[in-house]
Amino acid sequence: MFNEMISWPLLKRVRAKYTGCAVSCSDFDHFHRPHAMPLQALVFDAYGTLFDVHSVIDACERLWPGKGEALSRAWRAKQLEYTWLRSMMGRYTDFACVTEDALGHACTSLGLELSGGDKEGLMDAYLHLAPYADATQTLPALSGRPLAILSNGSPAMLAPLVRNAGMEKTFAAVLSVDALRTYKPAPAVYQLAVDTLGLPKESIGFVSSNCWDACGAKAFGFRVFWINRSRAPLDAIDVVPDHIIHSLAQLPTLLT
């Protein structure tokens, strides 16, 4: 076990040791890479970072007792898979369609009968996802610089989600991949934040709890904060986020 915060040279040696393997984040908890350029803006992923996608478990459980968690996890996994497949195949459809299709597949895979009313209720639950407690507590402390959301969500999903969470005045911009008709981690998606904010990518901090998204943003050139709440292993794709922490509450101390 290494110290709570380790240096970048040491992390490179760790990565060399584990080449081709997923490195456990317990090996470098709270990793921090020093940077010279100050951050002028922060851009956040929405689903899974600010908003808990598994807050739909209760709604799923009411419909299918004992199956709520399994359905939520299958739904989310297929939702992400469909975004990647559609991007690679050049067959874009918006996130609402992807989410609905993923719900149908997840129910079928678990042998659950999904009525039209059930589908409508669960899709509505995606507009009322619970914000993480560390998000609601930390965002006000970050108001000294522009904040934005950059999400796979469609505008019709993001606007009510942000509004229902009472965050409509928190963000200078809520950006959707829908404008580009592709999904993260395509580099063009991250470029959308650069173009909108009018800042060099090196001066933008990107915050995500999804490792694949954090790595995509780092490959693009952002300074990246991976909020690894579940202490999952780092994806073995030769890209390392600049900061690995376990709660958004730790973010402000890394910006000073």
C-alpha positions as CSV (number, residue, x, y, z in Angstrom):
1,M,0.0,0.0,0.0
2,F,1.4,3.4,-1.0
3,N,1.1,6.7,0.8
4,E,-2.2,8.5,0.6
5,M,-0.9,10.9,-2.1
6,I,1.9,9.8,-4.3
7,S,4.0,11.6,-7.0
8,W,3.6,11.3,-10.7
9,P,7.1,9.7,-11.2
10,L,6.2,7.0,-8.7
11,L,2.8,6.4,-10.4
12,K,4.6,5.9,-13.7
13,R,6.7,3.2,-12.1
14,V,3.5,1.6,-10.7
15,R,2.0,1.7,-14.2
16,A,5.2,0.1,-15.7
17,K,5.0,-2.6,-13.1
18,Y,1.4,-3.4,-14.0
19,T,1.6,-2.9,-17.8
20,G,-1.4,-4.6,-19.4
21,C,-3.2,-4.9,-16.1
22,A,-5.9,-2.9,-14.4
23,V,-4.2,-1.2,-11.4
24,S,-6.2,-1.2,-8.2
25,C,-6.8,2.3,-7.0
26,S,-6.0,1.1,-3.4
27,D,-2.5,1.1,-4.7
28,F,-2.5,4.9,-5.2
29,D,-5.4,6.4,-3.3
30,H,-5.9,10.2,-3.7
31,F,-3.3,10.4,-6.5
32,H,-2.4,13.9,-7.4
33,R,-0.3,15.1,-10.4
34,P,1.1,18.7,-10.0
35,H,0.2,21.3,-12.7
36,A,1.6,24.7,-13.6
37,M,-1.4,26.2,-15.4
38,P,-4.2,27.3,-13.2
39,L,-7.7,26.1,-13.9
40,Q,-10.1,28.7,-15.3
41,A,-13.2,26.5,-15.5
42,L,-14.6,23.2,-14.3
43,V,-16.7,20.9,-16.5
44,F,-18.7,18.0,-15.0
45,D,-20.1,14.8,-16.3
46,A,-23.8,14.5,-15.2
47,Y,-24.9,10.9,-15.0
48,G,-23.1,9.0,-12.3
49,T,-21.0,12.1,-11.3
50,L,-23.5,14.7,-10.2
51,F,-26.6,12.5,-10.4
52,D,-27.0,9.0,-9.1
53,V,-28.3,6.9,-11.9
54,H,-29.1,4.1,-9.4
55,S,-31.5,6.3,-7.5
56,V,-34.1,4.6,-9.9
57,I,-33.7,1.4,-7.9
58,D,-36.6,2.2,-5.6
59,A,-38.9,2.8,-8.6
60,C,-37.7,-0.5,-10.1
61,E,-38.2,-2.3,-6.9
62,R,-41.8,-1.1,-6.5
63,L,-42.6,-2.7,-9.9
64,W,-40.5,-5.9,-9.5
65,P,-39.8,-6.6,-5.8
66,G,-36.4,-8.2,-5.3
67,K,-35.2,-7.2,-8.8
68,G,-34.7,-3.4,-8.5
69,E,-30.9,-3.3,-8.1
70,A,-30.3,-6.0,-10.8
71,L,-32.5,-4.1,-13.2
72,S,-30.9,-0.7,-12.5
73,R,-27.4,-2.1,-13.1
74,A,-28.4,-4.0,-16.2
75,W,-30.1,-0.9,-17.5
76,R,-27.1,1.4,-17.0
77,A,-24.7,-1.1,-18.4
78,K,-26.7,-1.5,-21.6
79,Q,-27.3,2.2,-21.8
80,L,-23.5,2.9,-21.9
81,E,-22.9,0.0,-24.3
82,Y,-25.5,1.4,-26.8
83,T,-23.8,4.8,-26.7
84,W,-20.5,3.3,-27.6
85,L,-21.9,1.0,-30.3
86,R,-24.0,3.8,-31.9
87,S,-20.9,6.1,-32.0
88,M,-18.7,3.4,-33.6
89,M,-21.4,2.5,-36.1
90,G,-22.3,6.1,-37.0
91,R,-26.0,5.4,-36.1
92,Y,-26.7,8.2,-33.6
93,T,-30.0,8.4,-31.8
94,D,-30.5,10.7,-28.8
95,F,-30.0,9.6,-25.2
96,A,-33.7,9.3,-24.4
97,C,-34.0,6.7,-27.1
98,V,-30.9,4.9,-26.0
99,T,-32.1,4.9,-22.4
100,E,-35.5,3.6,-23.4
101,D,-34.0,0.9,-25.6
102,A,-31.6,-0.1,-22.8
103,L,-34.5,-0.4,-20.3
104,G,-36.3,-2.7,-22.7
105,H,-33.3,-4.9,-23.2
106,A,-32.6,-5.0,-19.4
107,C,-36.1,-6.1,-18.6
108,T,-36.1,-8.8,-21.3
109,S,-32.7,-10.1,-20.0
110,L,-34.2,-10.4,-16.5
111,G,-37.5,-11.9,-17.7
112,L,-39.5,-8.8,-16.6
113,E,-42.6,-7.8,-18.4
114,L,-42.5,-4.0,-19.1
115,S,-45.8,-2.3,-19.8
116,G,-46.1,1.0,-21.5
117,G,-47.1,2.7,-18.3
118,D,-44.1,1.1,-16.4
119,K,-41.7,2.3,-19.1
120,E,-43.1,5.8,-19.0
121,G,-42.8,5.9,-15.2
122,L,-39.2,4.7,-15.2
123,M,-38.2,7.1,-18.0
124,D,-39.7,9.9,-16.0
125,A,-37.6,8.8,-13.0
126,Y,-34.5,9.6,-15.1
127,L,-35.6,13.3,-15.1
128,H,-35.7,13.2,-11.3
129,L,-32.4,11.4,-10.5
130,A,-31.1,12.2,-7.0
131,P,-28.0,14.4,-6.9
132,Y,-25.2,13.0,-4.9
133,A,-24.8,14.5,-1.4
134,D,-21.2,15.4,-2.1
135,A,-22.3,17.3,-5.3
136,T,-24.9,19.4,-3.6
137,Q,-22.5,20.2,-0.7
138,T,-19.4,20.9,-2.9
139,L,-20.7,22.8,-5.9
140,P,-21.4,26.1,-4.0
141,A,-17.7,26.0,-2.9
142,L,-16.6,26.0,-6.5
143,S,-18.5,29.1,-7.7
144,G,-15.3,31.2,-8.1
145,R,-14.9,29.9,-11.6
146,P,-17.3,29.0,-14.4
147,L,-18.9,25.6,-14.0
148,A,-20.4,23.6,-16.9
149,I,-22.0,20.2,-17.5
150,L,-20.9,18.1,-20.5
151,S,-23.1,15.1,-20.9
152,N,-24.3,12.3,-23.1
153,G,-27.8,13.4,-22.1
154,S,-30.1,15.1,-24.6
155,P,-31.3,18.6,-23.9
156,A,-34.8,17.4,-23.2
157,M,-33.4,15.1,-20.5
158,L,-30.8,17.4,-19.0
159,A,-32.9,20.6,-18.6
160,P,-35.5,19.0,-16.3
161,L,-32.9,17.0,-14.5
162,V,-30.9,20.1,-13.6
163,R,-34.0,22.1,-12.8
164,N,-35.5,19.4,-10.6
165,A,-32.3,19.3,-8.6
166,G,-32.4,23.0,-8.1
167,M,-29.1,23.5,-10.0
168,E,-30.3,25.7,-12.9
169,K,-28.3,28.7,-11.6
170,T,-25.2,26.7,-10.8
171,F,-23.9,26.2,-14.3
172,A,-22.8,28.7,-16.9
173,A,-23.5,26.1,-19.6
174,V,-25.2,22.7,-19.9
175,L,-23.7,21.0,-23.0
176,S,-25.1,18.0,-24.7
177,V,-23.5,15.6,-27.2
178,D,-26.8,16.0,-29.2
179,A,-25.3,19.0,-31.0
180,L,-22.6,16.7,-32.5
181,R,-24.6,13.5,-32.9
182,T,-22.0,11.3,-31.2
183,Y,-21.2,10.2,-27.7
184,K,-18.3,10.3,-25.3
185,P,-15.5,9.5,-25.3
186,A,-15.2,10.9,-28.9
187,P,-12.7,13.8,-28.8
188,A,-15.2,16.1,-30.6
189,V,-17.4,16.0,-27.5
190,Y,-14.7,17.3,-25.2
191,Q,-13.8,20.0,-27.9
192,L,-17.4,21.2,-27.5
193,A,-16.5,22.4,-24.0
194,V,-13.4,24.2,-25.2
195,D,-15.3,25.9,-28.0
196,T,-18.2,27.0,-25.7
197,L,-16.0,28.2,-22.8
198,G,-13.4,29.8,-25.1
199,L,-10.5,28.5,-23.0
200,P,-7.4,26.4,-23.7
201,K,-8.1,22.8,-22.9
202,E,-5.2,22.7,-20.5
203,S,-6.9,25.3,-18.4
204,I,-10.2,23.3,-18.1
205,G,-10.7,20.8,-15.3
206,F,-12.9,17.8,-16.2
207,V,-14.7,15.9,-13.4
208,S,-16.2,12.5,-13.9
209,S,-16.9,9.4,-11.8
210,N,-16.9,7.2,-14.9
211,C,-13.3,6.0,-15.5
212,W,-13.8,5.6,-19.3
213,D,-15.0,9.2,-19.4
214,A,-12.1,10.4,-17.3
215,C,-9.6,8.6,-19.5
216,G,-11.3,10.0,-22.6
217,A,-11.1,13.5,-21.3
218,K,-7.4,13.0,-20.3
219,A,-6.5,11.7,-23.7
220,F,-8.1,14.8,-25.2
221,G,-6.0,17.1,-23.0
222,F,-8.1,18.2,-20.1
223,R,-6.8,18.2,-16.5
224,V,-9.0,15.4,-15.1
225,F,-10.4,14.5,-11.7
226,W,-11.7,11.0,-11.5
227,I,-14.2,10.7,-8.6
228,N,-13.7,7.0,-7.9
229,R,-16.5,6.6,-5.3
230,S,-16.5,2.8,-5.6
231,R,-12.7,2.4,-5.5
232,A,-12.8,0.6,-8.8
233,P,-9.5,-0.5,-10.6
234,L,-8.1,1.9,-13.1
235,D,-8.9,0.9,-16.7
236,A,-5.8,-0.4,-18.4
237,I,-5.7,1.8,-21.4
238,D,-2.5,3.7,-20.8
239,V,-4.2,6.9,-19.8
240,V,-4.1,8.1,-16.2
241,P,-6.4,10.8,-14.8
242,D,-4.5,13.7,-13.1
243,H,-6.3,13.3,-9.8
244,I,-8.0,10.2,-8.3
245,I,-10.2,10.9,-5.3
246,H,-13.2,9.2,-3.8
247,S,-15.6,12.1,-3.2
248,L,-16.4,15.5,-4.8
249,A,-15.8,16.9,-1.3
250,Q,-12.1,16.5,-1.9
251,L,-12.1,18.5,-5.1
252,P,-11.8,22.1,-3.7
253,T,-8.5,21.4,-1.9
254,L,-7.0,20.3,-5.2
255,L,-7.8,23.7,-6.9
256,T,-5.9,26.0,-4.6
